[in-house]
Amino acid sequence: MAMNRENAETLALEALAWIAGNDELLPVFLGATGADRDALRAGAGDPGFLGSVLDFLLMDDAWIVAFCDAAGLSYEAPLSARAALPGANLADWA
């Protein structure tokens, strides 16, 4: 199912808030992105950064399940949202 950009950004912001509220996952995200808490706040308004939030979330099925269960979303929603944000059309080299 296709998602529009506004809904995708909203879902990514929910994911960012969920990550920020997770004491175990937040340090992993910060380490993986090189961001600090100030960068998180600044990035919340940047669609490209929000895409990277979803890229991070999509790296682990357990994170997807936990986020979607907490947010009441289908497990496909983060991937659908990612497709609607900048950078989603990058080639898959795997």
Backbone atoms as SQL, in Angstrom:
CREATE TABLE atoms (id INTEGER PRIMARY KEY, chain TEXT, resi INTEGER, resn TEXT, atom TEXT, x REAL, y REAL, z REAL);
INSERT INTO atoms VALUES
  (1, 'A', 1, 'MET', 'N', 0.844, -1.175, 0.000),
  (2, 'A', 1, 'MET', 'CA', 0.000, 0.000, 0.000),
  (3, 'A', 1, 'MET', 'C', 0.887, 1.234, 0.000),
  (4, 'A', 2, 'ALA', 'N', 0.625, 2.172, -0.908),
  (5, 'A', 2, 'ALA', 'CA', 1.388, 3.410, -0.994),
  (6, 'A', 2, 'ALA', 'C', 0.968, 4.360, 0.130),
  (7, 'A', 3, 'MET', 'N', 1.924, 5.141, 0.584),
  (8, 'A', 3, 'MET', 'CA', 1.680, 6.100, 1.659),
  (9, 'A', 3, 'MET', 'C', 2.117, 7.469, 1.145),
  (10, 'A', 4, 'ASN', 'N', 1.378, 8.522, 1.490),
  (11, 'A', 4, 'ASN', 'CA', 1.797, 9.838, 1.053),
  (12, 'A', 4, 'ASN', 'C', 2.899, 10.367, 1.979),
  (13, 'A', 5, 'ARG', 'N', 3.579, 11.391, 1.520),
  (14, 'A', 5, 'ARG', 'CA', 4.753, 11.892, 2.236),
  (15, 'A', 5, 'ARG', 'C', 4.396, 12.439, 3.623),
  (16, 'A', 6, 'GLU', 'N', 3.274, 13.128, 3.731),
  (17, 'A', 6, 'GLU', 'CA', 2.883, 13.690, 5.027),
  (18, 'A', 6, 'GLU', 'C', 2.657, 12.581, 6.056),
  (19, 'A', 7, 'ASN', 'N', 1.947, 11.538, 5.668),
  (20, 'A', 7, 'ASN', 'CA', 1.719, 10.416, 6.581),
  (21, 'A', 7, 'ASN', 'C', 3.015, 9.690, 6.902),
  (22, 'A', 8, 'ALA', 'N', 3.901, 9.593, 5.905),
  (23, 'A', 8, 'ALA', 'CA', 5.193, 8.943, 6.124),
  (24, 'A', 8, 'ALA', 'C', 6.031, 9.724, 7.133),
  (25, 'A', 9, 'GLU', 'N', 6.023, 11.047, 7.004),
  (26, 'A', 9, 'GLU', 'CA', 6.765, 11.865, 7.954),
  (27, 'A', 9, 'GLU', 'C', 6.198, 11.722, 9.365),
  (28, 'A', 10, 'THR', 'N', 4.885, 11.670, 9.471),
  (29, 'A', 10, 'THR', 'CA', 4.251, 11.496, 10.782),
  (30, 'A', 10, 'THR', 'C', 4.648, 10.154, 11.397),
  (31, 'A', 11, 'LEU', 'N', 4.615, 9.099, 10.599),
  (32, 'A', 11, 'LEU', 'CA', 5.010, 7.780, 11.104),
  (33, 'A', 11, 'LEU', 'C', 6.484, 7.792, 11.520),
  (34, 'A', 12, 'ALA', 'N', 7.339, 8.432, 10.725),
  (35, 'A', 12, 'ALA', 'CA', 8.766, 8.497, 11.064),
  (36, 'A', 12, 'ALA', 'C', 8.982, 9.283, 12.356),
  (37, 'A', 13, 'LEU', 'N', 8.219, 10.337, 12.557),
  (38, 'A', 13, 'LEU', 'CA', 8.315, 11.082, 13.826),
  (39, 'A', 13, 'LEU', 'C', 7.884, 10.217, 15.002),
  (40, 'A', 14, 'GLU', 'N', 6.858, 9.404, 14.804),
  (41, 'A', 14, 'GLU', 'CA', 6.440, 8.468, 15.851),
  (42, 'A', 14, 'GLU', 'C', 7.557, 7.465, 16.131),
  (43, 'A', 15, 'ALA', 'N', 8.213, 6.995, 15.077),
  (44, 'A', 15, 'ALA', 'CA', 9.325, 6.059, 15.250),
  (45, 'A', 15, 'ALA', 'C', 10.476, 6.729, 15.993),
  (46, 'A', 16, 'LEU', 'N', 10.774, 7.975, 15.641),
  (47, 'A', 16, 'LEU', 'CA', 11.838, 8.703, 16.328),
  (48, 'A', 16, 'LEU', 'C', 11.518, 8.865, 17.810),
  (49, 'A', 17, 'ALA', 'N', 10.287, 9.213, 18.115),
  (50, 'A', 17, 'ALA', 'CA', 9.882, 9.351, 19.518),
  (51, 'A', 17, 'ALA', 'C', 9.984, 8.013, 20.241),
  (52, 'A', 18, 'TRP', 'N', 9.605, 6.937, 19.566),
  (53, 'A', 18, 'TRP', 'CA', 9.687, 5.604, 20.173),
  (54, 'A', 18, 'TRP', 'C', 11.139, 5.229, 20.444),
  (55, 'A', 19, 'ILE', 'N', 12.011, 5.488, 19.478),
  (56, 'A', 19, 'ILE', 'CA', 13.436, 5.205, 19.665),
  (57, 'A', 19, 'ILE', 'C', 13.992, 6.048, 20.802),
  (58, 'A', 20, 'ALA', 'N', 13.655, 7.328, 20.817),
  (59, 'A', 20, 'ALA', 'CA', 14.167, 8.236, 21.853),
  (60, 'A', 20, 'ALA', 'C', 13.701, 7.828, 23.253),
  (61, 'A', 21, 'GLY', 'N', 12.557, 7.194, 23.328),
  (62, 'A', 21, 'GLY', 'CA', 12.022, 6.752, 24.609),
  (63, 'A', 21, 'GLY', 'C', 12.498, 5.370, 25.031),
  (64, 'A', 22, 'ASN', 'N', 13.298, 4.736, 24.200),
  (65, 'A', 22, 'ASN', 'CA', 13.783, 3.388, 24.481),
  (66, 'A', 22, 'ASN', 'C', 15.226, 3.477, 24.983),
  (67, 'A', 23, 'ASP', 'N', 15.422, 3.278, 26.271),
  (68, 'A', 23, 'ASP', 'CA', 16.735, 3.447, 26.887),
  (69, 'A', 23, 'ASP', 'C', 17.800, 2.513, 26.330),
  (70, 'A', 24, 'GLU', 'N', 17.407, 1.370, 25.809),
  (71, 'A', 24, 'GLU', 'CA', 18.380, 0.439, 25.231),
  (72, 'A', 24, 'GLU', 'C', 18.673, 0.758, 23.770),
  (73, 'A', 25, 'LEU', 'N', 17.663, 1.186, 23.038),
  (74, 'A', 25, 'LEU', 'CA', 17.813, 1.399, 21.604),
  (75, 'A', 25, 'LEU', 'C', 18.371, 2.780, 21.260),
  (76, 'A', 26, 'LEU', 'N', 18.066, 3.793, 22.052),
  (77, 'A', 26, 'LEU', 'CA', 18.532, 5.145, 21.740),
  (78, 'A', 26, 'LEU', 'C', 20.044, 5.222, 21.598),
  (79, 'A', 27, 'PRO', 'N', 20.834, 4.653, 22.520),
  (80, 'A', 27, 'PRO', 'CA', 22.286, 4.723, 22.329),
  (81, 'A', 27, 'PRO', 'C', 22.766, 4.009, 21.059),
  (82, 'A', 28, 'VAL', 'N', 22.079, 2.948, 20.663),
  (83, 'A', 28, 'VAL', 'CA', 22.428, 2.239, 19.432),
  (84, 'A', 28, 'VAL', 'C', 22.163, 3.157, 18.236),
  (85, 'A', 29, 'PHE', 'N', 21.019, 3.829, 18.242),
  (86, 'A', 29, 'PHE', 'CA', 20.679, 4.754, 17.161),
  (87, 'A', 29, 'PHE', 'C', 21.677, 5.903, 17.104),
  (88, 'A', 30, 'LEU', 'N', 21.974, 6.491, 18.250),
  (89, 'A', 30, 'LEU', 'CA', 22.922, 7.603, 18.280),
  (90, 'A', 30, 'LEU', 'C', 24.296, 7.160, 17.775),
  (91, 'A', 31, 'GLY', 'N', 24.729, 5.984, 18.184),
  (92, 'A', 31, 'GLY', 'CA', 26.007, 5.463, 17.732),
  (93, 'A', 31, 'GLY', 'C', 26.028, 5.162, 16.246),
  (94, 'A', 32, 'ALA', 'N', 24.936, 4.635, 15.737),
  (95, 'A', 32, 'ALA', 'CA', 24.860, 4.272, 14.320),
  (96, 'A', 32, 'ALA', 'C', 24.804, 5.501, 13.419),
  (97, 'A', 33, 'THR', 'N', 24.170, 6.559, 13.905),
  (98, 'A', 33, 'THR', 'CA', 23.987, 7.750, 13.072),
  (99, 'A', 33, 'THR', 'C', 25.033, 8.824, 13.338),
  (100, 'A', 34, 'GLY', 'N', 25.688, 8.754, 14.478),
  (101, 'A', 34, 'GLY', 'CA', 26.618, 9.812, 14.853),
  (102, 'A', 34, 'GLY', 'C', 25.905, 11.059, 15.335),
  (103, 'A', 35, 'ALA', 'N', 24.607, 10.962, 15.516),
  (104, 'A', 35, 'ALA', 'CA', 23.816, 12.106, 15.966),
  (105, 'A', 35, 'ALA', 'C', 23.881, 12.226, 17.486),
  (106, 'A', 36, 'ASP', 'N', 23.571, 13.429, 17.966),
  (107, 'A', 36, 'ASP', 'CA', 23.385, 13.638, 19.395),
  (108, 'A', 36, 'ASP', 'C', 21.943, 14.097, 19.594),
  (109, 'A', 37, 'ARG', 'N', 21.577, 14.377, 20.827),
  (110, 'A', 37, 'ARG', 'CA', 20.182, 14.743, 21.104),
  (111, 'A', 37, 'ARG', 'C', 19.771, 16.029, 20.389),
  (112, 'A', 38, 'ASP', 'N', 20.692, 16.976, 20.256),
  (113, 'A', 38, 'ASP', 'CA', 20.369, 18.210, 19.527),
  (114, 'A', 38, 'ASP', 'C', 20.099, 17.918, 18.059),
  (115, 'A', 39, 'ALA', 'N', 20.881, 17.017, 17.484),
  (116, 'A', 39, 'ALA', 'CA', 20.674, 16.639, 16.088),
  (117, 'A', 39, 'ALA', 'C', 19.334, 15.934, 15.902),
  (118, 'A', 40, 'LEU', 'N', 18.898, 15.182, 16.906),
  (119, 'A', 40, 'LEU', 'CA', 17.586, 14.534, 16.821),
  (120, 'A', 40, 'LEU', 'C', 16.489, 15.576, 16.711),
  (121, 'A', 41, 'ARG', 'N', 16.581, 16.602, 17.554),
  (122, 'A', 41, 'ARG', 'CA', 15.563, 17.657, 17.517),
  (123, 'A', 41, 'ARG', 'C', 15.588, 18.379, 16.171),
  (124, 'A', 42, 'ALA', 'N', 16.774, 18.707, 15.698),
  (125, 'A', 42, 'ALA', 'CA', 16.892, 19.406, 14.416),
  (126, 'A', 42, 'ALA', 'C', 16.426, 18.514, 13.267),
  (127, 'A', 43, 'GLY', 'N', 16.759, 17.241, 13.328),
  (128, 'A', 43, 'GLY', 'CA', 16.408, 16.312, 12.261),
  (129, 'A', 43, 'GLY', 'C', 14.937, 15.996, 12.170),
  (130, 'A', 44, 'ALA', 'N', 14.211, 16.255, 13.237),
  (131, 'A', 44, 'ALA', 'CA', 12.780, 15.939, 13.247),
  (132, 'A', 44, 'ALA', 'C', 12.013, 16.684, 12.155),
  (133, 'A', 45, 'GLY', 'N', 12.557, 17.786, 11.681),
  (134, 'A', 45, 'GLY', 'CA', 11.901, 18.537, 10.621),
  (135, 'A', 45, 'GLY', 'C', 12.469, 18.274, 9.236),
  (136, 'A', 46, 'ASP', 'N', 13.388, 17.339, 9.126),
  (137, 'A', 46, 'ASP', 'CA', 14.068, 17.052, 7.866),
  (138, 'A', 46, 'ASP', 'C', 13.613, 15.700, 7.316),
  (139, 'A', 47, 'PRO', 'N', 12.905, 15.702, 6.185),
  (140, 'A', 47, 'PRO', 'CA', 12.425, 14.441, 5.632),
  (141, 'A', 47, 'PRO', 'C', 13.538, 13.427, 5.354),
  (142, 'A', 48, 'GLY', 'N', 14.716, 13.901, 4.963),
  (143, 'A', 48, 'GLY', 'CA', 15.834, 12.984, 4.732),
  (144, 'A', 48, 'GLY', 'C', 16.276, 12.302, 6.011),
  (145, 'A', 49, 'PHE', 'N', 16.341, 13.063, 7.095),
  (146, 'A', 49, 'PHE', 'CA', 16.697, 12.481, 8.389),
  (147, 'A', 49, 'PHE', 'C', 15.628, 11.493, 8.838),
  (148, 'A', 50, 'LEU', 'N', 14.369, 11.852, 8.626),
  (149, 'A', 50, 'LEU', 'CA', 13.286, 10.945, 9.009),
  (150, 'A', 50, 'LEU', 'C', 13.373, 9.637, 8.227),
  (151, 'A', 51, 'GLY', 'N', 13.804, 9.726, 6.976),
  (152, 'A', 51, 'GLY', 'CA', 14.030, 8.503, 6.207),
  (153, 'A', 51, 'GLY', 'C', 15.106, 7.640, 6.843),
  (154, 'A', 52, 'SER', 'N', 16.152, 8.296, 7.369),
  (155, 'A', 52, 'SER', 'CA', 17.223, 7.529, 8.016),
  (156, 'A', 52, 'SER', 'C', 16.745, 6.892, 9.316),
  (157, 'A', 53, 'VAL', 'N', 15.800, 7.538, 9.985),
  (158, 'A', 53, 'VAL', 'CA', 15.203, 6.938, 11.186),
  (159, 'A', 53, 'VAL', 'C', 14.531, 5.622, 10.804),
  (160, 'A', 54, 'LEU', 'N', 13.779, 5.654, 9.717),
  (161, 'A', 54, 'LEU', 'CA', 13.100, 4.431, 9.281),
  (162, 'A', 54, 'LEU', 'C', 14.088, 3.402, 8.758),
  (163, 'A', 55, 'ASP', 'N', 15.150, 3.854, 8.092),
  (164, 'A', 55, 'ASP', 'CA', 16.193, 2.912, 7.662),
  (165, 'A', 55, 'ASP', 'C', 16.749, 2.165, 8.869),
  (166, 'A', 56, 'PHE', 'N', 17.004, 2.894, 9.939),
  (167, 'A', 56, 'PHE', 'CA', 17.531, 2.277, 11.157),
  (168, 'A', 56, 'PHE', 'C', 16.521, 1.278, 11.717),
  (169, 'A', 57, 'LEU', 'N', 15.285, 1.693, 11.858),
  (170, 'A', 57, 'LEU', 'CA', 14.255, 0.820, 12.410),
  (171, 'A', 57, 'LEU', 'C', 14.111, -0.459, 11.588),
  (172, 'A', 58, 'LEU', 'N', 14.212, -0.322, 10.277),
  (173, 'A', 58, 'LEU', 'CA', 14.014, -1.460, 9.378),
  (174, 'A', 58, 'LEU', 'C', 15.176, -2.449, 9.391),
  (175, 'A', 59, 'MET', 'N', 16.234, -2.143, 10.119),
  (176, 'A', 59, 'MET', 'CA', 17.377, -3.064, 10.192),
  (177, 'A', 59, 'MET', 'C', 17.104, -4.292, 11.043),
  (178, 'A', 60, 'ASP', 'N', 16.067, -4.258, 11.878),
  (179, 'A', 60, 'ASP', 'CA', 15.845, -5.375, 12.800),
  (180, 'A', 60, 'ASP', 'C', 14.354, -5.666, 12.909),
  (181, 'A', 61, 'ASP', 'N', 13.975, -6.888, 12.588),
  (182, 'A', 61, 'ASP', 'CA', 12.557, -7.266, 12.648),
  (183, 'A', 61, 'ASP', 'C', 11.969, -7.073, 14.038),
  (184, 'A', 62, 'ALA', 'N', 12.750, -7.337, 15.072),
  (185, 'A', 62, 'ALA', 'CA', 12.244, -7.183, 16.441),
  (186, 'A', 62, 'ALA', 'C', 11.907, -5.726, 16.732),
  (187, 'A', 63, 'TRP', 'N', 12.703, -4.804, 16.211),
  (188, 'A', 63, 'TRP', 'CA', 12.416, -3.373, 16.406),
  (189, 'A', 63, 'TRP', 'C', 11.138, -2.988, 15.683),
  (190, 'A', 64, 'ILE', 'N', 10.963, -3.517, 14.474),
  (191, 'A', 64, 'ILE', 'CA', 9.747, -3.218, 13.706),
  (192, 'A', 64, 'ILE', 'C', 8.520, -3.713, 14.459),
  (193, 'A', 65, 'VAL', 'N', 8.583, -4.935, 14.923),
  (194, 'A', 65, 'VAL', 'CA', 7.449, -5.517, 15.640),
  (195, 'A', 65, 'VAL', 'C', 7.144, -4.718, 16.911),
  (196, 'A', 66, 'ALA', 'N', 8.171, -4.396, 17.679),
  (197, 'A', 66, 'ALA', 'CA', 7.959, -3.662, 18.931),
  (198, 'A', 66, 'ALA', 'C', 7.375, -2.276, 18.660),
  (199, 'A', 67, 'PHE', 'N', 7.928, -1.570, 17.677),
  (200, 'A', 67, 'PHE', 'CA', 7.405, -0.243, 17.344),
  (201, 'A', 67, 'PHE', 'C', 5.972, -0.321, 16.856),
  (202, 'A', 68, 'CYS', 'N', 5.708, -1.203, 15.900),
  (203, 'A', 68, 'CYS', 'CA', 4.362, -1.309, 15.335),
  (204, 'A', 68, 'CYS', 'C', 3.345, -1.739, 16.381),
  (205, 'A', 69, 'ASP', 'N', 3.719, -2.661, 17.251),
  (206, 'A', 69, 'ASP', 'CA', 2.812, -3.064, 18.331),
  (207, 'A', 69, 'ASP', 'C', 2.511, -1.883, 19.244),
  (208, 'A', 70, 'ALA', 'N', 3.539, -1.108, 19.576),
  (209, 'A', 70, 'ALA', 'CA', 3.349, 0.045, 20.467),
  (210, 'A', 70, 'ALA', 'C', 2.508, 1.133, 19.804),
  (211, 'A', 71, 'ALA', 'N', 2.676, 1.304, 18.496),
  (212, 'A', 71, 'ALA', 'CA', 1.982, 2.371, 17.779),
  (213, 'A', 71, 'ALA', 'C', 0.652, 1.929, 17.168),
  (214, 'A', 72, 'GLY', 'N', 0.351, 0.639, 17.250),
  (215, 'A', 72, 'GLY', 'CA', -0.894, 0.137, 16.669),
  (216, 'A', 72, 'GLY', 'C', -0.884, 0.155, 15.146),
  (217, 'A', 73, 'LEU', 'N', 0.287, -0.130, 14.564),
  (218, 'A', 73, 'LEU', 'CA', 0.448, -0.109, 13.110),
  (219, 'A', 73, 'LEU', 'C', 0.657, -1.510, 12.560),
  (220, 'A', 74, 'SER', 'N', 0.392, -1.666, 11.272),
  (221, 'A', 74, 'SER', 'CA', 0.723, -2.930, 10.621),
  (222, 'A', 74, 'SER', 'C', 2.237, -3.016, 10.493),
  (223, 'A', 75, 'TYR', 'N', 2.759, -4.219, 10.415),
  (224, 'A', 75, 'TYR', 'CA', 4.205, -4.407, 10.318),
  (225, 'A', 75, 'TYR', 'C', 4.765, -3.910, 8.983),
  (226, 'A', 76, 'GLU', 'N', 3.921, -3.704, 8.001),
  (227, 'A', 76, 'GLU', 'CA', 4.356, -3.202, 6.708),
  (228, 'A', 76, 'GLU', 'C', 4.433, -1.680, 6.672),
  (229, 'A', 77, 'ALA', 'N', 3.833, -1.006, 7.641),
  (230, 'A', 77, 'ALA', 'CA', 3.738, 0.457, 7.617),
  (231, 'A', 77, 'ALA', 'C', 5.093, 1.161, 7.576),
  (232, 'A', 78, 'PRO', 'N', 6.097, 0.754, 8.365),
  (233, 'A', 78, 'PRO', 'CA', 7.380, 1.470, 8.283),
  (234, 'A', 78, 'PRO', 'C', 8.035, 1.388, 6.900),
  (235, 'A', 79, 'LEU', 'N', 7.961, 0.242, 6.250),
  (236, 'A', 79, 'LEU', 'CA', 8.543, 0.103, 4.917),
  (237, 'A', 79, 'LEU', 'C', 7.776, 0.952, 3.910),
  (238, 'A', 80, 'SER', 'N', 6.480, 0.967, 4.021),
  (239, 'A', 80, 'SER', 'CA', 5.660, 1.786, 3.142),
  (240, 'A', 80, 'SER', 'C', 5.977, 3.271, 3.345),
  (241, 'A', 81, 'ALA', 'N', 6.151, 3.665, 4.596),
  (242, 'A', 81, 'ALA', 'CA', 6.502, 5.053, 4.896),
  (243, 'A', 81, 'ALA', 'C', 7.886, 5.377, 4.341),
  (244, 'A', 82, 'ARG', 'N', 8.814, 4.457, 4.488),
  (245, 'A', 82, 'ARG', 'CA', 10.178, 4.699, 3.996),
  (246, 'A', 82, 'ARG', 'C', 10.174, 4.955, 2.504),
  (247, 'A', 83, 'ALA', 'N', 9.340, 4.245, 1.782),
  (248, 'A', 83, 'ALA', 'CA', 9.271, 4.398, 0.331),
  (249, 'A', 83, 'ALA', 'C', 8.783, 5.786, -0.080),
  (250, 'A', 84, 'ALA', 'N', 8.081, 6.480, 0.808),
  (251, 'A', 84, 'ALA', 'CA', 7.532, 7.797, 0.500),
  (252, 'A', 84, 'ALA', 'C', 8.452, 8.955, 0.872),
  (253, 'A', 85, 'LEU', 'N', 9.600, 8.650, 1.459),
  (254, 'A', 85, 'LEU', 'CA', 10.531, 9.692, 1.907),
  (255, 'A', 85, 'LEU', 'C', 11.770, 9.747, 1.022),
  (256, 'A', 86, 'PRO', 'N', 12.475, 10.892, 1.040),
  (257, 'A', 86, 'PRO', 'CA', 13.670, 11.027, 0.208),
  (258, 'A', 86, 'PRO', 'C', 14.704, 9.945, 0.474),
  (259, 'A', 87, 'GLY', 'N', 15.361, 9.514, -0.604),
  (260, 'A', 87, 'GLY', 'CA', 16.408, 8.506, -0.488),
  (261, 'A', 87, 'GLY', 'C', 15.920, 7.088, -0.619),
  (262, 'A', 88, 'ALA', 'N', 14.637, 6.899, -0.751),
  (263, 'A', 88, 'ALA', 'CA', 14.076, 5.545, -0.818),
  (264, 'A', 88, 'ALA', 'C', 14.351, 4.867, -2.153),
  (265, 'A', 89, 'ASN', 'N', 14.696, 5.619, -3.157),
  (266, 'A', 89, 'ASN', 'CA', 14.920, 5.039, -4.474),
  (267, 'A', 89, 'ASN', 'C', 16.368, 4.675, -4.726),
  (268, 'A', 90, 'LEU', 'N', 17.149, 4.572, -3.658),
  (269, 'A', 90, 'LEU', 'CA', 18.528, 4.183, -3.807),
  (270, 'A', 90, 'LEU', 'C', 18.615, 2.737, -4.280),
  (271, 'A', 91, 'ALA', 'N', 19.629, 2.460, -5.071),
  (272, 'A', 91, 'ALA', 'CA', 19.803, 1.098, -5.579),
  (273, 'A', 91, 'ALA', 'C', 20.084, 0.138, -4.431),
  (274, 'A', 92, 'ASP', 'N', 19.546, -1.052, -4.545),
  (275, 'A', 92, 'ASP', 'CA', 19.811, -2.110, -3.575),
  (276, 'A', 92, 'ASP', 'C', 20.942, -2.960, -4.120),
  (277, 'A', 93, 'TRP', 'N', 22.103, -2.868, -3.499),
  (278, 'A', 93, 'TRP', 'CA', 23.287, -3.551, -3.984),
  (279, 'A', 93, 'TRP', 'C', 23.445, -4.944, -3.395),
  (280, 'A', 94, 'ALA', 'N', 22.519, -5.353, -2.562),
  (281, 'A', 94, 'ALA', 'CA', 22.624, -6.663, -1.927),
  (282, 'A', 94, 'ALA', 'C', 22.304, -7.772, -2.879);
